[in-house]
Amino acid sequence: MAFRALGSALARHVSRTNAASTAWRPSVVAASHKASANQAMWRSFAAEPGYLDKEDVTGRVLEVVRKFEKVQPEKVSAASHFVNDLGLDSLDTVELVMAFEDEFAIEIPDADAEKILSCGDAVEYLASNTHAK
């Protein structure tokens, strides 16, 4: 019983303290009237993902693949499949994905790495990853 009274007294104090502390600040009062516009602005600024340009990603991916020691550079295109077109095995594909990780300064989880089987797959993954740099 005493805990309920203490809890409700604490809740009243907190609600009064918050109301009193923001009432005197004009920026908070003005912001409360423009909350929806400000929230939209802050959300778009704070939550805007940092996607890389797809053309830049394509160029960088193709360059990484061309520089890979077991690949003939003239065979590399945006549609090249690592195994079928470039003749890489599964270990080579893993090494290539690691090279993408180095180039784009990210860590690609194993589950996602297994799905990267072509230059196009790599471009799609990296262009849609907000952590790629």
CORLIN-V705804 format. One record per pair of residues at least 4 apart in sequence whose C-alpha atoms are under 8 Angstrom apart, sorted by the first residue. I is the first residue (numbers start at 1). GAP is how many residues later the second one is. D is the distance in Angstrom with one decimal. If there is no record, write none. Layout:
# CORLIN-V705804
I/GAP/D ; I/GAP/D
This chain:
# CORLIN-V705804
1/4/6.6 ; 2/4/6.1 ; 3/4/5.9 ; 4/4/6.1 ; 5/4/6.1 ; 6/4/6.0 ; 7/4/6.2 ; 8/4/6.2 ; 9/4/6.2 ; 10/4/6.2 ; 11/4/6.2 ; 12/4/6.1 ; 13/4/6.0 ; 14/4/6.1 ; 15/4/6.2 ; 16/4/5.9 ; 17/4/5.9 ; 18/4/6.3 ; 19/4/6.0 ; 20/4/7.2 ; 21/4/7.6 ; 22/6/6.2 ; 22/7/7.1 ; 23/5/7.6 ; 23/6/6.6 ; 24/5/8.0 ; 25/4/6.4 ; 26/4/5.9 ; 27/4/5.9 ; 28/4/6.0 ; 29/4/6.6 ; 30/4/6.5 ; 31/4/5.5 ; 31/7/7.1 ; 34/4/6.1 ; 35/4/5.7 ; 36/4/6.1 ; 37/4/6.3 ; 38/4/6.0 ; 39/4/5.8 ; 40/4/6.1 ; 41/4/6.2 ; 42/4/5.8 ; 42/5/8.0 ; 43/4/5.4 ; 43/5/7.5 ; 44/4/5.3 ; 49/81/5.6 ; 50/80/5.1 ; 50/81/7.3 ; 51/76/6.2 ; 51/77/6.3 ; 51/78/6.5 ; 51/79/5.2 ; 51/80/7.9 ; 51/81/7.5 ; 52/4/7.2 ; 52/5/6.8 ; 52/74/7.9 ; 52/75/5.5 ; 52/76/7.8 ; 52/78/7.7 ; 52/80/7.2 ; 52/81/7.2 ; 53/4/6.3 ; 53/74/6.8 ; 54/4/6.1 ; 54/69/7.2 ; 54/73/5.6 ; 55/4/6.3 ; 56/4/6.2 ; 57/4/6.0 ; 57/66/6.0 ; 57/69/7.0 ; 57/70/6.3 ; 58/4/6.1 ; 58/20/7.1 ; 58/65/5.6 ; 59/4/6.1 ; 60/4/6.2 ; 60/43/7.9 ; 61/4/6.2 ; 61/39/7.1 ; 61/58/6.8 ; 61/61/7.1 ; 61/62/6.7 ; 62/4/6.0 ; 62/14/6.9 ; 62/15/6.9 ; 62/16/6.9 ; 62/57/7.0 ; 63/4/6.2 ; 64/4/6.3 ; 64/32/8.0 ; 64/35/7.0 ; 64/36/7.1 ; 64/39/7.7 ; 65/6/7.1 ; 65/8/7.7 ; 65/11/7.2 ; 65/31/7.1 ; 65/54/8.0 ; 66/5/6.4 ; 66/6/6.9 ; 66/7/4.5 ; 66/8/7.9 ; 66/10/6.4 ; 67/4/7.5 ; 67/6/7.3 ; 68/28/7.3 ; 70/18/7.4 ; 71/4/7.7 ; 71/5/7.9 ; 71/15/6.2 ; 71/16/7.8 ; 71/17/7.7 ; 72/4/7.3 ; 72/14/7.4 ; 75/5/7.7 ; 75/10/7.5 ; 75/11/6.8 ; 76/4/5.9 ; 76/10/7.3 ; 77/42/7.4 ; 78/41/5.5 ; 78/42/5.7 ; 79/39/6.9 ; 79/40/6.0 ; 79/41/5.6 ; 80/5/5.7 ; 80/6/6.9 ; 80/38/5.7 ; 80/39/5.7 ; 80/40/7.4 ; 81/4/5.1 ; 81/5/6.5 ; 81/36/6.1 ; 81/37/4.1 ; 81/38/6.5 ; 82/4/5.1 ; 82/5/6.4 ; 82/6/5.6 ; 82/7/7.9 ; 82/11/6.8 ; 82/35/5.8 ; 82/36/5.2 ; 82/37/7.4 ; 83/4/4.7 ; 83/5/4.7 ; 83/6/6.0 ; 83/7/7.8 ; 83/10/8.0 ; 83/34/7.5 ; 84/4/7.8 ; 88/4/5.6 ; 88/5/6.5 ; 89/4/6.3 ; 90/4/6.3 ; 91/4/6.3 ; 92/4/6.1 ; 93/4/6.2 ; 93/24/7.5 ; 94/4/6.3 ; 94/19/7.6 ; 95/4/6.2 ; 96/4/6.4 ; 97/4/6.3 ; 97/11/7.9 ; 97/16/6.7 ; 97/19/7.7 ; 98/4/6.3 ; 99/4/6.1 ; 100/4/6.0 ; 101/4/5.5 ; 101/5/5.0 ; 101/6/5.6 ; 101/7/6.6 ; 102/4/7.0 ; 104/22/7.9 ; 104/28/5.2 ; 104/29/5.0 ; 105/27/6.2 ; 105/28/6.0 ; 106/25/6.4 ; 106/26/5.7 ; 106/27/7.6 ; 108/4/6.4 ; 108/5/6.0 ; 109/4/6.1 ; 110/4/6.2 ; 111/4/7.1 ; 112/4/6.9 ; 115/6/7.4 ; 116/5/5.1 ; 116/6/5.6 ; 116/9/7.8 ; 117/4/6.2 ; 117/5/7.5 ; 118/4/6.4 ; 119/4/6.2 ; 120/4/6.1 ; 121/4/6.1 ; 122/4/6.0 ; 123/4/5.8 ; 124/4/6.1 ; 125/4/6.2 ; 126/6/6.3 ; 127/5/7.6
